Amino acid sequence: MWKAGKQMSEEKFTKWLENDPDLKDIENKFVESIQQNTVDLDHGDEQLIPLIAMIVQGTYFTMPDQVSATLKSGVAPEKILEVAYQLEPVIGISKVVSALKEIHQVYLQEQVQVTPAKQTDESCIDVQSKLYGTEIKNMLADLPTGSGKMIPAWLTEHFFENYYARTGL
């Protein structure tokens, strides 16, 4: 597991940093340190974590290589998409759309087929209540002009119905 991840990292850094061997060496040491001193992740998660960081940071030029590496490590293409989708409420739609362009381009080049994820039948309000109770709803209850009811409903629907209820992760 660790050797495969190290080899993939070295290959990517060689490509990305071909004109800067010093930074390549620094990054290889950093990755090696992480891989030696963390919990034992499966190879797919080792590749998925940098992809998540690239999406959050908006580092699109390195993303195609990372998407390919993540697919080669056995992560389902649907899971990669779901990870990107579920970042949207936190990092914004612009970064996610830009990342999805890169992801779909790799899928097209590598002829990857994707099966659309299904939604669970569980109510978004029930899911949120199990996880968080009514804390958010109560906190926003005193907002003016009825927005104390609308905002929690919108947030609940967006986070828990549109994202959490999907089965891709």
Backbone torsions as a table, in degrees:
resi	resn	phi	psi	omega
1	MET	NA	-56.9	-176.2
2	TRP	-64.4	-41.0	-179.0
3	LYS	-63.6	-40.9	179.3
4	ALA	-64.2	-42.9	178.6
5	GLY	-64.1	-40.7	179.2
6	LYS	-64.3	-44.0	-179.8
7	GLN	-62.6	-43.4	178.7
8	MET	-62.9	-41.4	179.1
9	SER	-62.1	-45.6	179.8
10	GLU	-61.5	-40.5	179.1
11	GLU	-64.0	-43.2	-179.8
12	LYS	-66.3	-44.8	-179.1
13	PHE	-64.6	-36.1	177.2
14	THR	-60.9	-42.1	179.5
15	LYS	-70.3	-47.5	-174.7
16	TRP	-72.4	-32.4	-173.5
17	LEU	-118.7	38.8	-175.0
18	GLU	-60.0	-27.4	-178.7
19	ASN	-101.3	8.2	-178.8
20	ASP	-139.6	78.2	-177.1
21	PRO	-64.1	-27.2	179.5
22	ASP	-65.7	-47.7	179.1
23	LEU	-66.9	-36.4	176.9
24	LYS	-59.2	-44.2	179.1
25	ASP	-64.0	-43.6	178.6
26	ILE	-60.0	-47.3	-178.1
27	GLU	-66.4	-40.6	177.6
28	ASN	-60.9	-41.3	177.6
29	LYS	-64.2	-40.0	179.0
30	PHE	-62.7	-48.0	-179.8
31	VAL	-62.8	-43.2	179.6
32	GLU	-61.4	-42.2	178.5
33	SER	-61.5	-43.8	178.7
34	ILE	-62.8	-45.7	-175.9
35	GLN	-68.0	-28.3	-179.7
36	GLN	-84.7	-23.6	-170.2
37	ASN	-118.3	27.0	177.7
38	THR	-128.3	175.9	176.6
39	VAL	-61.9	159.0	-178.1
40	ASP	-77.9	101.6	178.1
41	LEU	-90.3	149.6	172.7
42	ASP	-73.0	162.2	-173.0
43	HIS	-61.2	-34.8	178.3
44	GLY	-62.3	-45.2	178.5
45	ASP	-66.4	-34.9	176.2
46	GLU	-58.7	-34.4	-179.3
47	GLN	-87.3	-29.9	-178.4
48	LEU	-71.4	-36.8	-177.6
49	ILE	-61.1	-48.3	176.4
50	PRO	-62.8	-33.2	177.7
51	LEU	-63.6	-42.6	176.9
52	ILE	-60.0	-45.4	179.2
53	ALA	-60.6	-40.8	179.3
54	MET	-63.8	-40.1	178.6
55	ILE	-64.6	-47.2	-178.8
56	VAL	-61.9	-42.0	-177.4
57	GLN	-82.5	-13.0	-177.9
58	GLY	73.4	35.9	-179.1
59	THR	-94.3	78.1	-169.4
60	TYR	-79.4	-26.3	-175.8
61	PHE	-67.8	-25.2	179.1
62	THR	-93.5	-10.0	-172.2
63	MET	-63.9	-42.7	-179.2
64	PRO	-56.5	-42.8	178.3
65	ASP	-63.0	-39.6	-178.3
66	GLN	-71.0	-38.0	176.3
67	VAL	-61.5	-45.8	178.1
68	SER	-59.8	-45.4	179.7
69	ALA	-63.3	-38.3	-179.8
70	THR	-66.9	-42.5	176.1
71	LEU	-62.7	-44.1	-178.9
72	LYS	-64.1	-25.4	-179.9
73	SER	-81.3	-1.2	175.3
74	GLY	102.1	2.4	178.1
75	VAL	-74.0	131.4	-179.5
76	ALA	-65.4	141.6	179.6
77	PRO	-59.8	-31.7	177.7
78	GLU	-64.5	-36.3	179.9
79	LYS	-67.2	-39.8	177.8
80	ILE	-60.3	-45.4	178.6
81	LEU	-63.1	-44.1	-179.0
82	GLU	-61.9	-39.7	177.2
83	VAL	-59.4	-45.4	178.7
84	ALA	-62.8	-46.6	-179.2
85	TYR	-58.3	-42.4	-174.0
86	GLN	-75.4	-10.6	173.3
87	LEU	-80.2	-19.7	-173.5
88	GLU	-55.0	-46.5	-179.2
89	PRO	-63.7	-21.7	-176.2
90	VAL	-94.8	-44.3	-174.9
91	ILE	-104.5	-10.4	177.6
92	GLY	100.9	155.0	-174.8
93	ILE	-70.6	-31.2	-177.5
94	SER	-61.2	-46.7	179.7
95	LYS	-66.1	-38.8	-179.1
96	VAL	-67.7	-42.8	178.6
97	VAL	-61.8	-42.7	177.9
98	SER	-62.2	-41.8	178.2
99	ALA	-65.8	-41.1	-179.5
100	LEU	-63.0	-33.6	176.0
101	LYS	-60.2	-43.6	179.2
102	GLU	-66.9	-44.2	-178.8
103	ILE	-62.0	-49.1	-178.8
104	HIS	-65.1	-32.0	176.9
105	GLN	-64.0	-42.2	176.9
106	VAL	-64.1	-44.0	179.4
107	TYR	-58.9	-41.3	179.5
108	LEU	-64.7	-47.4	-179.2
109	GLN	-63.6	-38.1	-177.2
110	GLU	-94.5	6.3	179.3
111	GLN	53.1	48.4	179.6
112	VAL	-87.5	128.6	177.1
113	GLN	-95.6	140.0	-178.5
114	VAL	-122.4	132.8	174.2
115	THR	-97.1	123.3	-178.8
116	PRO	-58.6	140.3	179.4
117	ALA	-72.5	152.5	177.3
118	LYS	-97.9	163.2	174.1
119	GLN	-100.4	145.6	172.6
120	THR	-76.2	164.5	179.0
121	ASP	-87.3	-5.4	-176.1
122	GLU	-68.8	137.4	179.7
123	SER	-65.3	138.2	179.4
124	CYS	-63.0	-34.1	178.8
125	ILE	-67.7	-39.5	177.8
126	ASP	-64.5	-42.5	179.3
127	VAL	-61.6	-49.2	-179.1
128	GLN	-62.8	-42.2	-178.9
129	SER	-61.2	-40.7	178.4
130	LYS	-62.4	-40.1	-175.8
131	LEU	-82.0	-41.2	-169.5
132	TYR	-126.8	-1.7	-176.8
133	GLY	66.8	-143.5	-179.2
134	THR	-111.2	19.1	-175.4
135	GLU	-55.6	-48.8	-177.9
136	ILE	-66.8	-45.5	179.2
137	LYS	-58.8	-45.5	-179.7
138	ASN	-66.0	-38.8	-178.0
139	MET	-64.5	-34.3	-176.9
140	LEU	-96.6	2.7	-173.2
141	ALA	-60.0	-30.9	-174.4
142	ASP	-91.2	9.2	177.9
143	LEU	-66.5	148.8	-174.7
144	PRO	-72.0	163.9	173.2
145	THR	49.3	43.0	175.6
146	GLY	75.2	-2.3	-178.5
147	SER	-69.3	-17.7	176.1
148	GLY	-64.9	-20.9	175.5
149	LYS	-96.9	-37.6	-175.5
150	MET	-71.8	-46.6	-176.1
151	ILE	-60.6	-49.5	177.1
152	PRO	-60.1	-36.3	178.9
153	ALA	-65.2	-44.5	179.3
154	TRP	-62.6	-46.2	-179.4
155	LEU	-62.7	-43.2	179.5
156	THR	-61.2	-46.9	179.9
157	GLU	-63.2	-42.9	-176.4
158	HIS	-67.4	-52.1	-176.3
159	PHE	-73.3	-46.4	-168.8
160	PHE	-95.3	-27.7	177.6
161	GLU	-91.8	-46.8	-176.2
162	ASN	-75.1	-26.9	-176.3
163	TYR	-119.2	-58.6	-171.7
164	TYR	-62.5	-32.6	-176.5
165	ALA	-78.9	-4.6	178.3
166	ARG	-74.8	150.7	-173.8
167	THR	-100.8	4.8	-175.0
168	GLY	-69.5	-21.3	177.0
169	LEU	-102.4	NA	NA
